Amino acid sequence: MPTHIHEVLCTVFKTWFDRFLDSLDFDHTLIDTIVFMNAEVKTEELSTIPDMTLSVIVGNPHRPLKEAIPVLIETAFSQQTNPLMNKLQKQIRAKPEVLMVIATLIGETKPYHSPEHSSTAWDTLLQETPAHELSSFLDLQPLDSKPTDPITILGHQWLGLQTIDVWVWVRGDSPININLVTGPRMARGRLYPDTHMDAVNAMINQGLRLVKNKLGSLCREVNQACDLTPLEESPITFPFAWDHMYNSLIGASGITAHSRYLAWYTKSARGVKRMEHPDSHDNEPSSSNTRSHTDAGPNATVSNNSVQPGTSSAQNDDVQHNAGKFKSKSRGKHRGTKGKGKGKGK
């Protein structure tokens, strides 16, 4: 499942594009505009799910002439850029009419992994029941920690932001070339740690002008006699509230760190319970304890595009190995002995 930190940037972009579209005066009986999140784009050659699309329904909504997609946005969180670039290239090949592509890349200071077995975080957090809620979990950070510091609790880093980059491409006479890294139709900016977004702002404005002109031409496809004067005179309104986007990202970072903790806690506490209650019927496999819950592991950073593995396999092997030794010993010497409770077994 996509994490909060992966979803937050496109969610903010959606509010900005909604405001932009609301500021344009055109005949909505001729075309209609919708900003979609995670909606499938399907052609004969490709089926893909962009993080955000601006879709234009052309003609009668009951029998539209076509759908146009002038804007695509993708976000990559804690992964290499190659999967993202490959996905964008496929999308442009399938939809060469796209006028603007925005990519946001969120980098972590180091790949995430769950607490090591018998570490301070492991021993302390597993003894605490029930699991911490968001507020009490984040309150465990050092008192002198700053919002820009990695989220570190009991010596374990749950999430640390390194960079937030924004790349923008706009179309010219030919389809967008995602491989461009410089030029008049491509801009790169950095939102964090040092904000440099002027080039990105200018390129997005250039793309918005293309979108505005495209809406006019699509109206004319439906009705050649339609009056485009109100649209042409409409100002382009786009917030560019990067501070707001950054603040939203910081909030989502805490939620994502807490989600990682809960995923680790739930699975690790279950493993400890099995060690303490080897003969309990509650620990027998059930329909809810299936491989689909464990293949990626609680340490995986999941996005629409990739899974970044941590060290869960080795840790799970340790738990299972220790559980097996304990179970054998328990049956040989302490059959029927009850455990002490969640989080106390060592």
C-alpha positions in Angstrom: 0.0 0.0 0.0 1.2 3.5 -0.7 2.4 5.3 2.4 1.2 8.7 3.6 4.5 10.3 2.7 4.2 8.9 -0.9 0.6 10.2 -1.3 0.9 13.6 0.4 2.7 15.5 -2.5 0.1 14.5 -5.1 -2.7 15.3 -2.7 -1.4 18.8 -2.3 -0.8 19.1 -6.1 -4.5 18.0 -6.6 -5.7 21.0 -4.6 -3.5 23.3 -6.6 -4.8 22.0 -9.9 -8.4 22.1 -8.7 -7.9 25.8 -8.0 -6.3 26.4 -11.3 -9.2 24.7 -13.2 -11.8 26.6 -11.1 -10.2 29.9 -12.2 -10.7 29.2 -15.9 -14.0 30.3 -17.4 -15.1 27.9 -20.1 -18.3 26.1 -21.2 -18.6 22.9 -19.1 -21.3 21.5 -21.4 -18.5 21.2 -24.0 -15.7 19.7 -21.9 -15.3 18.7 -18.3 -12.1 18.5 -16.2 -11.4 16.1 -13.4 -8.2 15.6 -11.3 -7.8 12.0 -10.5 -5.7 10.2 -7.9 -4.5 6.7 -8.7 -6.9 6.2 -11.6 -6.0 3.7 -14.3 -4.9 4.9 -17.7 -5.5 2.2 -20.2 -4.6 1.9 -23.9 -4.2 -1.1 -26.2 -0.4 -1.0 -25.4 -0.4 -0.1 -21.8 -2.3 -0.3 -18.5 -0.8 2.0 -15.8 -1.9 3.9 -12.7 -0.3 7.3 -12.4 -0.3 8.9 -9.0 -2.3 11.9 -10.4 -3.8 12.8 -13.7 -5.7 15.8 -15.1 -8.4 14.3 -17.3 -10.6 16.2 -19.8 -13.8 14.6 -20.9 -14.6 16.0 -24.4 -18.2 16.3 -25.6 -21.5 15.0 -24.1 -20.6 13.2 -20.9 -23.0 10.4 -21.8 -21.3 9.8 -25.1 -18.0 11.7 -25.0 -15.9 12.1 -28.1 -12.7 11.2 -26.2 -10.7 11.6 -23.0 -7.6 13.8 -23.1 -4.9 13.7 -20.4 -2.8 16.9 -20.5 -1.0 16.4 -17.1 0.6 13.4 -15.4 2.3 13.5 -11.9 4.3 10.7 -10.3 6.0 10.4 -6.9 8.9 8.2 -5.9 9.7 7.6 -2.3 12.9 6.0 -1.1 13.7 4.2 -4.3 16.1 4.5 -7.3 15.0 6.8 -10.1 15.2 4.2 -12.8 11.8 2.5 -12.1 10.1 5.9 -12.0 11.7 7.1 -15.3 10.8 3.8 -17.0 7.2 4.2 -15.9 7.0 7.7 -17.2 8.6 6.8 -20.5 5.9 4.1 -21.0 3.2 6.5 -20.1 4.4 9.1 -22.6 4.6 6.5 -25.4 1.0 5.5 -24.7 -0.2 9.1 -24.3 2.1 11.2 -26.5 -0.3 14.2 -26.3 0.5 14.8 -22.6 1.5 18.4 -22.2 3.2 18.4 -18.8 4.8 15.8 -16.5 5.8 16.5 -12.9 7.9 14.0 -10.9 8.6 14.3 -7.2 11.4 12.3 -5.7 11.7 11.8 -1.9 15.0 10.5 -0.7 15.7 8.9 2.7 19.0 9.3 4.6 19.3 5.5 4.6 17.2 2.6 3.6 14.6 1.6 6.3 15.0 -1.5 8.3 13.1 -2.7 11.4 14.8 -2.8 14.8 17.5 -5.5 15.2 16.6 -8.4 17.5 17.6 -7.7 21.1 18.4 -4.0 20.4 17.3 -1.4 22.8 14.3 -0.5 20.6 13.4 -4.2 20.2 13.6 -5.0 23.9 11.9 -1.8 25.1 9.1 -1.3 22.6 7.9 -5.0 22.6 7.5 -4.9 26.3 5.0 -2.0 26.1 1.4 -3.0 25.6 -0.7 -1.9 23.9 1.2 -0.5 21.0 1.9 3.3 21.1 -0.5 5.6 19.3 0.9 8.2 17.0 1.3 11.0 19.6 2.9 8.8 22.3 5.2 7.2 19.8 6.6 10.5 18.4 6.9 11.8 22.0 9.6 9.1 22.5 12.0 11.2 20.3 14.8 13.0 22.0 13.7 16.3 23.6 16.2 18.3 21.6 15.2 16.8 18.2 14.2 19.3 15.4 11.5 18.8 12.8 14.2 18.2 10.2 16.0 15.5 12.2 15.4 11.9 11.3 12.6 10.3 13.4 14.8 8.3 15.8 13.4 6.5 18.8 15.4 4.4 21.3 18.4 4.6 19.0 16.5 3.3 16.0 15.8 5.5 12.9 12.3 5.0 11.7 12.4 7.6 8.9 14.8 10.3 7.8 14.3 12.8 5.0 17.4 13.6 2.9 16.1 15.4 -0.2 12.8 16.3 -1.9 13.3 17.1 -5.6 10.8 18.2 -8.2 11.3 17.7 -11.9 9.0 19.2 -14.6 8.8 18.6 -18.4 6.5 20.3 -20.9 5.7 19.4 -24.4 6.9 21.1 -27.5 6.2 20.2 -31.1 7.1 16.6 -30.3 6.2 14.3 -27.3 7.9 15.0 -24.0 11.4 13.5 -23.8 11.8 12.2 -20.2 15.5 11.7 -20.8 16.1 15.5 -20.9 17.9 16.8 -17.9 18.3 20.4 -19.1 16.9 22.7 -21.7 14.0 25.1 -22.3 11.4 22.4 -21.7 12.7 20.8 -18.6 13.4 22.2 -15.1 14.6 20.7 -11.8 14.1 22.1 -8.4 14.7 21.2 -4.7 12.1 21.6 -2.0 14.3 20.3 0.8 16.8 20.8 2.4 17.6 24.0 0.5 14.6 25.4 -1.4 15.3 26.3 -5.0 12.0 26.3 -6.9 12.1 29.3 -9.2 12.9 27.3 -12.3 10.2 24.8 -11.5 7.6 27.5 -10.9 8.4 29.0 -14.4 8.2 25.6 -16.1 4.9 24.8 -14.4 3.5 28.1 -15.5 4.6 27.3 -19.0 2.8 24.0 -18.8 -0.4 25.6 -17.4 -0.5 28.0 -20.4 -0.4 24.9 -22.7 -3.2 23.3 -20.7 -5.3 26.5 -20.9 -4.8 26.7 -24.7 -5.6 23.0 -25.1 -8.9 23.4 -23.2 -9.9 26.1 -25.8 -9.0 23.9 -28.7 -11.0 21.0 -27.2 -14.0 23.2 -26.8 -13.8 24.1 -30.5 -13.7 20.4 -31.4 -17.1 20.1 -29.9 -18.5 23.4 -31.1 -16.5 25.5 -33.6 -18.6 28.5 -33.0 -18.1 28.6 -29.2 -16.9 31.9 -27.7 -13.4 31.4 -26.1 -13.1 35.0 -24.9 -13.9 34.2 -21.2 -11.3 31.4 -21.2 -8.7 33.5 -22.9 -9.2 36.3 -20.5 -9.0 34.0 -17.4 -5.9 34.5 -15.3 -3.8 31.5 -14.5 -4.1 30.8 -10.7 -1.8 28.3 -9.2 -0.7 28.6 -5.5 2.9 27.4 -5.5 2.6 27.1 -1.7 5.8 25.1 -1.3 6.0 25.8 2.4 2.6 24.3 2.8 3.6 21.3 0.8 6.7 20.8 3.0 4.7 21.1 6.2 2.3 18.5 5.0 5.2 16.3 4.1 6.7 16.6 7.6 3.3 15.6 9.1 3.1 12.6 6.8 6.6 11.6 7.7 5.5 11.1 11.3 2.5 9.1 10.3 4.7 6.9 8.0 7.2 6.3 10.7 4.4 5.3 13.1 3.0 2.9 10.4 6.4 1.3 10.1 6.5 0.9 13.9 3.0 -0.7 14.0 3.8 -3.1 11.2 7.0 -4.2 13.0 5.3 -4.3 16.4 2.3 -6.4 15.3 4.4 -9.0 13.6 7.3 -9.1 16.1 4.9 -9.3 19.1 3.1 -12.2 17.4 6.4 -14.0 17.1 7.2 -13.4 20.8 3.8 -14.7 21.8 4.4 -17.9 19.8 7.7 -18.4 21.7 6.0 -17.9 25.0 2.9 -20.0 24.3 4.2 -22.8 22.0 1.2 -25.1 22.7 -1.5 -22.4 22.5 -4.3 -23.1 19.9 -4.4 -19.3 19.3 -1.0 -19.6 17.6 -2.1 -22.2 15.0 -2.2 -20.9 11.4 -5.5 -19.4 10.4 -7.0 -17.9 7.3 -6.0 -14.4 8.4 -2.3 -15.4 8.8 -1.5 -15.9 5.2 1.7 -15.4 3.1 0.2 -12.2 1.6 0.7 -10.5 4.9 4.4 -11.5 5.2 6.0 -11.6 1.7 7.0 -8.0 1.6 7.6 -7.8 5.4 6.9 -5.0 7.7 10.2 -3.4 6.8 9.3 -2.8 3.2 8.9 0.7 1.9 6.0 0.2 -0.4 5.1 2.6 -3.2 3.1 2.3 -6.4 6.4 1.4 -8.2 8.6 -0.6 -5.9 9.3 -2.4 -2.7 12.5 -1.5 -0.9 13.4 -4.5 1.3 14.9 -4.2 4.7 16.3 -6.9 6.9 13.1 -8.6 7.9 13.9 -12.0 6.4 16.9 -12.5 8.6 15.1 -11.2 11.6 12.1 -13.4 11.0 14.4 -16.4 10.6 15.9 -15.5 14.0 12.5 -15.4 15.6 11.4 -18.7 14.0 14.7 -20.4 14.8 14.5 -19.3 18.5 10.8 -20.2 18.6 11.6 -23.7 17.4 14.3 -24.2 20.0 12.1 -22.9 22.7 9.2 -25.0 21.6 11.3 -28.2 21.7 12.7 -27.4 25.1 9.2 -26.5 26.4 7.6 -29.7 25.3 10.5 -31.7 26.8 10.8 -30.1 30.2 7.9 -27.7 30.8 4.9 -29.2 29.0 1.8 -27.3 29.9 3.6 -24.3 31.4 2.0 -21.0 30.6 4.0 -18.0 29.4 4.4 -14.7 31.2 2.6 -12.5 28.7 3.2 -10.4 25.6 6.7 -8.9 25.3 8.4 -10.6 28.2 9.8 -13.7 26.5 13.6 -13.9 26.1 
